Amino acid sequence: MKCEVCGNDYDKTIEVIVEGDAHHYDSFECAIHALAPECAHCGCKVIGHGVQSGQEVYCCAHCASHAGVVGLHDRV
């Protein structure tokens, strides 16, 4: 299978099913590049829990506050 991101033809691709559609990647790095949401403030890939306000996803409460969101916390 060829990786959908980098095009590497690899015999041990990772298959990820998203809403019934199969996708193939040669590494977690390529899967993250293709599938992870981006922080609405800084643009980094959110590879974990992140925080959300409405439809917007942020990597942390700090970025959410810079975008004008109030009341979100990384820890309680």
Residue frames as qw, qx, qy, qz and C-alpha x, y, z in Angstrom:
[[0.000, 0.887, 0.462, 0.000, 0.00, 0.00, 0.00],
 [0.367, 0.410, -0.034, 0.834, 1.06, 3.57, -0.61],
 [0.212, -0.465, -0.485, 0.709, 0.91, 6.16, 2.14],
 [0.183, 0.824, 0.508, 0.172, -1.76, 8.75, 1.40],
 [0.198, -0.943, 0.012, 0.268, 0.44, 11.56, 2.73],
 [0.239, -0.717, 0.515, 0.404, 3.99, 10.91, 1.57],
 [0.739, 0.516, -0.280, -0.331, 3.42, 8.34, -1.18],
 [0.105, -0.494, 0.862, -0.047, 5.86, 5.81, 0.30],
 [0.831, 0.044, -0.436, -0.342, 5.09, 2.30, -0.94],
 [0.148, -0.447, 0.762, -0.444, 5.35, 0.32, 2.30],
 [0.530, -0.091, -0.820, -0.199, 4.43, -3.26, 3.20],
 [0.351, -0.363, -0.740, 0.444, 3.42, -2.40, 6.79],
 [0.109, -0.417, -0.129, -0.893, 1.06, 0.54, 6.41],
 [0.098, 0.233, 0.698, -0.669, -1.27, 1.64, 9.18],
 [0.148, -0.443, -0.677, -0.569, -4.93, 1.39, 8.24],
 [0.081, 0.219, 0.498, -0.835, -7.26, 3.90, 9.88],
 [0.011, -0.538, -0.774, -0.333, -11.02, 3.71, 9.38],
 [0.040, 0.227, 0.240, -0.943, -12.73, 7.12, 9.48],
 [0.560, 0.346, 0.208, -0.724, -16.51, 7.17, 9.11],
 [0.867, 0.271, 0.395, -0.136, -16.36, 3.84, 7.22],
 [0.628, 0.748, -0.209, 0.052, -13.58, 4.88, 4.83],
 [0.875, -0.282, 0.088, 0.384, -10.18, 3.15, 5.04],
 [0.220, 0.933, -0.273, 0.075, -7.03, 5.30, 4.91],
 [0.937, -0.055, -0.064, 0.340, -3.43, 4.05, 4.76],
 [0.030, -0.945, 0.301, -0.125, -0.32, 5.67, 6.21],
 [0.772, 0.290, -0.484, 0.294, 3.27, 4.49, 6.52],
 [0.376, 0.044, -0.572, 0.727, 3.73, 6.05, 9.98],
 [0.199, -0.716, -0.583, 0.330, 1.87, 7.66, 12.85],
 [0.188, -0.422, 0.078, 0.883, 3.48, 10.93, 11.77],
 [0.081, -0.084, -0.610, -0.784, 1.71, 10.81, 8.40],
 [0.248, -0.557, -0.786, -0.101, -1.58, 9.76, 10.03],
 [0.246, -0.638, -0.367, 0.631, -1.34, 12.70, 12.43],
 [0.098, -0.229, 0.312, 0.917, -0.55, 15.06, 9.57],
 [0.181, -0.234, -0.713, -0.636, -3.66, 13.90, 7.72],
 [0.422, -0.517, -0.722, -0.184, -6.15, 13.41, 10.53],
 [0.370, -0.437, -0.504, 0.647, -5.36, 15.48, 13.62],
 [0.067, 0.927, 0.343, 0.136, -7.27, 18.74, 13.98],
 [0.451, 0.322, -0.154, 0.818, -5.32, 22.00, 14.02],
 [0.231, -0.534, -0.465, 0.667, -5.46, 24.48, 16.88],
 [0.223, 0.842, 0.444, 0.211, -7.73, 27.36, 15.83],
 [0.201, -0.960, 0.069, 0.184, -5.25, 29.84, 17.35],
 [0.285, -0.710, 0.554, 0.328, -1.67, 28.67, 16.73],
 [0.692, 0.510, -0.367, -0.355, -2.23, 26.06, 14.02],
 [0.042, -0.410, 0.908, -0.073, -0.34, 23.20, 15.69],
 [0.611, -0.108, -0.716, -0.320, -1.73, 19.67, 15.39],
 [0.577, -0.429, 0.385, -0.578, -3.79, 18.67, 18.41],
 [0.614, 0.172, -0.770, -0.023, -2.49, 15.21, 19.32],
 [0.183, -0.103, -0.803, 0.557, -4.26, 14.63, 22.57],
 [0.010, -0.623, -0.730, 0.279, -7.19, 16.02, 24.43],
 [0.107, 0.293, 0.229, 0.922, -6.99, 19.71, 23.63],
 [0.141, 0.446, 0.573, -0.673, -9.95, 21.91, 24.53],
 [0.107, 0.401, 0.689, 0.595, -13.01, 22.91, 22.55],
 [0.162, 0.442, 0.359, -0.806, -15.34, 25.88, 22.43],
 [0.642, 0.538, 0.042, -0.545, -18.27, 25.48, 20.07],
 [0.916, 0.397, 0.042, 0.034, -16.84, 24.03, 16.86],
 [0.302, 0.812, -0.446, 0.226, -13.32, 25.39, 17.45],
 [0.928, -0.254, -0.145, 0.230, -10.55, 23.11, 18.78],
 [0.026, 0.896, -0.381, 0.226, -7.52, 24.49, 20.61],
 [0.674, 0.235, -0.637, 0.290, -4.34, 22.74, 21.73],
 [0.398, -0.221, -0.626, 0.633, -4.64, 24.29, 25.21],
 [0.133, -0.840, -0.494, 0.181, -6.64, 26.76, 27.29],
 [0.313, -0.544, 0.129, 0.768, -3.88, 29.35, 26.78],
 [0.128, 0.055, 0.617, 0.774, -4.49, 29.41, 23.01],
 [0.090, -0.649, -0.731, -0.191, -8.25, 29.45, 23.56],
 [0.239, -0.782, -0.310, 0.484, -7.93, 32.49, 25.83],
 [0.229, -0.356, 0.343, 0.839, -5.84, 34.29, 23.19],
 [0.003, -0.278, -0.731, -0.623, -8.68, 33.64, 20.76],
 [0.330, -0.282, 0.012, -0.901, -11.13, 35.29, 23.18],
 [0.698, -0.320, -0.607, -0.205, -12.59, 32.17, 24.77],
 [0.224, -0.516, 0.516, -0.645, -13.21, 32.48, 28.52],
 [0.789, -0.274, 0.270, -0.479, -13.73, 29.78, 31.12],
 [0.940, 0.196, -0.279, 0.022, -11.62, 26.95, 29.67],
 [0.396, -0.746, 0.528, -0.090, -8.90, 25.44, 31.84],
 [0.549, 0.406, -0.729, -0.049, -6.22, 22.86, 31.12],
 [0.418, -0.083, -0.838, 0.340, -6.49, 21.57, 34.70],
 [0.476, -0.697, -0.236, -0.481, -8.93, 21.92, 37.55]]
